[in-house]
Amino acid sequence: MIRVRVLLFAVYRDLAGTAEVDVEVPFEATARTAVDRLRALNDRFARLPAEPAVAVNLEYTGLDASLNDGDELALLPPVAGG
């Protein structure tokens, strides 16, 4: 297993009730694996979307991005502008 730090911003932070959480995922996990594991933790995290925009180690990427021990996965909520 590896440990990934998940960062939550704006509405995602409000839904989950926290700004960050460490999640353990199997070796060779992807961002999708971490999101799925996070959503399975409890009802608060289950309210997060199944396919959010993500960044791994400050780089925008997709849910198929590979994760390594100690990586930082940010879940990025939709942004509106005007």
Secondary structure, 3 states (H helix, E strand, C coil): CEEEEEEECHHHHHHHCCCEEEEEECCCCEHHHHHHHHHCCCHHHHCCCCCCEEEECCEEECCCCECCCCCEEEEECCCCCC
